[in-house]
Amino acid sequence: MVQYLILAQYSQEVVRGVLHHPEGIIARDEHAFKFYGSLGGKVVNYWFTRDVEYNFAVVVEFPDVEAAHAAVLTGYSTGAFVNSKLIPLASTEEFVGALRRAEPAVELFYPPQSPPRPEGAEEAAE
């Protein structure tokens, strides 16, 4: 199972609702565990943020990327979110493995470049 960090910004309607009824946030705890569980996920931890871009952060273990994507799509489809990020997380071992795998590829990689101009192209342009 892969862990994902989900950052989400509530819609204005949701913020307005919990502003007038903050107990609604407390009631969401149990619901969130059931919701992510219905997609095969398990909540690892969650926080509310002191940020205007995102209102909460949750780390969820999902069986695959499709389940993680479904969770975010559900938030959008209900109008609860207006902005979110779905970030796959890596353990130290996974990150080191990726670094080791990338090292030999560095010799082959180059950034995109303009193709070289054919000989005589400058003269023809004048």
Disulfide bonds with the S-S distance in Angstrom:
none
